[in-house]
Amino acid sequence: SQTIHQWPATLVQPVGSPLSLECTVEGTSNPNLYWYRQAAGRGLQLLFYSVGIGQISSEVPQNLSASRPQDRQFILSSKKLLLSDSGFYLCAWSLSQTSGRFYEQYFGPGTRLTVT
Amino acid sequence: AQTVTQSQPEMSVQEAETVTLSCTYDTSESNYYLFWYKQPPSRQMILVIRQEAYKQQNATENRFSVNFQKAAKSFSLKISDSQLGDTAMYFCAFMKRRGYGQNFVFGPGTRLSVLP
C-alpha cells in the first residue's frame, strides 16, 4: 500500500533563516505531488504541484520554492523565512493522469511551522 | 477560476443524529470531480467521499452520502448516525484535469462538533 511521509512534524525557525521541508511517497511510481499551506482555522492553499522529476508549477508568488530531485521526493524550501510563512504545511500525492484513479489526493501528516 | 464556498463555518449535532454540510462551487467546466475531506484534531486529511460530475447517482460511503445538484452547482454532505469520532473540520474540494496534472480547489471548511 502507499504511504506518504513528511518531516519534520514541527519546526520553529527565526525570521530570515532557511527552510527545508521534505515529503516522500512509498508504494507508487510517478505520482503527482503537491504542497499546500493551511493557515490557522483556514482552508488549504495550493502552493506547488509537480507531475514529474524537475517539473514544478507554482500557484502563487511567494517566498517559497519547491524541488523534486527524485520521483517520490518533494522538497519545500525558502532562503529566508518571513513571519507570514508560519502555518501548517501539507504534502499530498495523487496518481498520474495516465494511471487509473488519478482523481484522488492523499495527504501526509503535515508539518507545523512557526516563524518567530 | 474555480471557487468553492462553504457557508457554515461551524456546526454541531447530537450523537446519533443526522447533519448536512453545505458546499457550492463555481465553474464553467462540464467534466470534474468533487470531494469531501475530513481533518480531525490530529490534522491528518482523510478522504470521505467523492463524486464524478458525469454521474447522476449520488455517492454513498456507509454513513456518509452526498446530494449532488449539478445545475445548481451544489454538493452537500449528509452524515447519518453521527459519532463522536466525526468531530472534525470538513473540506469540500473541486478537481478538474489540467494538462498532465489536476487542479484541486478547497473550500474554507466547516468545523463540525458531535455532542454526546
Interface residues (C-beta under 8 A of the other chain):
Chain A: N32 Y34 R42 G43 L44 L46 Y49 V51 G52 S57 F88 L90 A92 S94 S96 Q97 F102 Y103 E104 Q105 Y106 F107 P109 G110 R112
Chain B: Y33 F35 Y37 S42 R43 Q44 M45 I46 L47 R50 E52 F91 M95 R97 G99 Y100 G101 Q102 F104 V105 F106 G107 P108 G109
